[in-house]
Amino acid sequence: MARLLLVDDDREFLDVLALSLREDGHDVEIARDGREAERAVLASPPALVICDVNLPGVDGFTLVKRWRGRGLALPILLLTSRDSEIDEALGLELGADDYVSKPVRLRVLSARVGALLRRAERRGGSATPSSSHEAAADPPLITVGPSSVDLGRLELRHRGTVVPTTLSEIRLLEALLLRPGIVQSRSRLLEHVRGDDGGVDDRLIDTYVRRLRRKLEAIDPAFDSIETVTGAGYRWRAP
């Protein structure tokens, strides 16, 4: 059973969604606006946040940006009522791990929640910043050139500097770093990142790659290790 935070200002929708998630065996907490959600996460980070984009006070995009800015690695699933690719791309650019469009299909949401929780569990499941993680054993570490990913701490380092990342970005980096020099298709990378068959366009990988490049270039303007192979996919340039 996982503790989830469900954030939406529609009381009727909240009741239906909370009931469905509780029937799945989860402990569900509710926040009805952005400020309430922000306080709840900072006081005691849940295993996963399900957050509507359109919230009074502080919107879902702003919450994602603030939580990621604080180094919180908890999975975040956004709900969007406009079914807009712009909304979805912006949320993912800011650091959300997944999205579901309204009207929500409960089975789809349940599958997405389960997939995010499994990914978090496989990678240590830490929702707090990596500096507070306490591991019982040495975490698995993947290093290629000046870049390394600590799968226990959900932490990326480049040239000794910690780079804030989401679970999805860590999964993408894991796939690329484990096979440096090998071209991997978007669909293969998406399967590794998401761990389910949710029917999402594999161009979603482009968003993840673009976001990662921007973060790494902010530290190292000469960064060019993630290589686009036209018509094929991506690869991590072998050192």
Secondary structure, DSSP 8 states (H G I E B T S, - for coil): --EEEEE-S-HHHHHHHHHHHHHTT-EEEEESSHHHHHHHHHHS--SEEEEESS-SSS-HHHHHHHHHHTT----EEEEESS--HHHHHHHHHHT--EEEESS--HHHHHHHHHHHHHHHHHTT---S-GGG---SS---EEEETTEEEETTTTEEEETTEEE---HHHHHHHHHHHTSTT--B-HHHHHHHHH-S-----TTHHHHHHHHHHHHHHHH-TT---EEEETTTEEEE---
